[in-house]
Amino acid sequence: MIRKPWLLIASILGGQFVCVMVGVLWYAAWQETTWRNALRQHFLEYNVLLTAQHASKLSREFDLPADGPLSASQRAALQHYVESISLPKRSYICLIDETGQMVAHPRMRTAPQLARTRPGRWILRRAQGDEPLQDALAPAPEQAVSGSVAMPDGLHLVAARRVGRSRLVILSHQRAEALEPLAASIAGPVRRVGFGIAATLVILTGLITRIVMNRYESRLAVMNEQLERKVRERSQALLQTRDAVIFGLAKLADSRDHETGEHLERLQNLVCMLARQTRRSYPEIDEAWIERLRVASVLHDIGKVGVPDAVLLKRGPLSPDERRIMQRHAKIGADCLTAIGNRLGANDFLAMARDISWYHHERWDGDGYPHGLSGESIPLAARVVALADMYDAARSRRVYKQARSHAAVRQIIIENRGKHFDPAIVDAFLGVEQSFQRLSHTDRHDGPGPTAWPIANTKSTAARERATRETDPCDVGALTVLSGVPGLPKEEADGA
């Protein structure tokens, strides 16, 4: 998708307008130059005809001597003649003698110094070459010559010829700059028409470009939507495959612990409900975080695969060494997930799964294991899973124990608020406890269980430990909770 179509259209139109205007201006300049040259040639030809007409008229009306100087009366008559001629475009006629000196000029009365000028020495520029005017007339006195002459007041278009057989030469002048307005008036409409054409082309191009871009963007949007749908479908299939594999591995690990029913499925639902309620206290929780938690939570006890059956399935009391072996399952699971993360690279899901496996037996008051973390130093995901896992474990029926009632488990959780569990998560549990109870009702036989575990008041340490193992020999989460119940020394219970 084009992010800024208007910028693209503006660039196209701007480039087109510049190109068209450069072409228009070049064509107008070429036209103006062409017309200027054509007009100059035309006026040179006109000046040649003009000199021919006036030379013939002077020969008929004046008795001009073939040799010798002109009389004063003849000079006066000739001066009067050139003053009487009115020509357009600042043109005029003047006469010089065979030496090139001025004889008659329309402005000689007002500018007497013109009588001392020698136009015959002017350099005449023409196609045959540059040379003085007198020299240009010498080879063929009876023929006219024409060209341009650089004068103090600008460029003049000049034509010259001899007057009959006299010693006089008649010159017809036309200032070249007088033709510029005429040439500009011809080129002006070309520019205006060019501007109009350029504007029309720009507008039409803009409309066509917008239409084409709209069609392109519509088609591209459809293609992108189809592609995104395929990507979503494939991504969803990969995620479903990943989740299925993860769930299968988690079920395989739990199968060694003889947990029955749908513990992992319930745990996923419980952590989602609890996380959504906890979001009020922890804004960093969003739907993506909850989805990762849902999948990662089933891996909380994946480390049990590394605990020997002799310890994991033992029904009698555990020795101190056996308790330490049992507690290693948190590290085994975390190490496994860390190794996977190192191979795959940074991954939010694996990081969360590792945190849950590593820290879900930590306690809010710092009396948990394996690191003795406390408070918010325990990852949030592990704190959520710890409460949900303990609730489901306590509510689950086993071949060796009955399920605890919701009220009994609720009381245990409340008593461990700020001890075993994060107070905010306990508060969130109380907000959704009815949903917890409805979800855990299936495959349960709720009974009027006590508000604390029955082993809490057992006299001897060995008896308490035996009662714990007989109550739930594999329930590590329940054993951890017990350490926060009044009356049970935590050093006896943390062996799980």
Secondary structure, 3 states (H helix, E strand, C coil): CCCCHHHHHHHHHHHHHHHHHHHHHHHHHHHHHHHHHHHHHHHHHHHHHHHHHHHHHHHHHCCCCCCCCCCHHHHHHHHHHHHHCCCCCCCEEEEECCCCCEEECCCCCCCHHHHHCCHHHCEEEECCEEEEHHHHHCCCCCCCEEEEEEECCEEEEEEEEECCCCCCEEEEEEEHHHHHHHHHHHHHHHHHHHHHHHHHHHHHHHHHHHHHHHHHHHHHHHHHHHHHHHHHHHHHHHHHHHHHHHHHHHHHHHHCCCCCCCHHHHHHHHHHHHHHHHCCCCCCCCHHHHHHHHHHHHHCCHHHHHCCHHHHCCCCCCCHHHHHHHHCHHHHHHHHHHHHHHHHCCCHHHHHHHHHHHHCCCCCCCCCCCCCCCHHHCCHHHHHHHHHHHHHHHHCCECCECCCCHHHHHHHHHHCECCCECHHHHHHHHHHHHHHHHHHCCCCCCCCCCCCCHHHHCCCHHHHHHHHHHHCCCCHHHHHHHCCCCCCCHHHHCCC
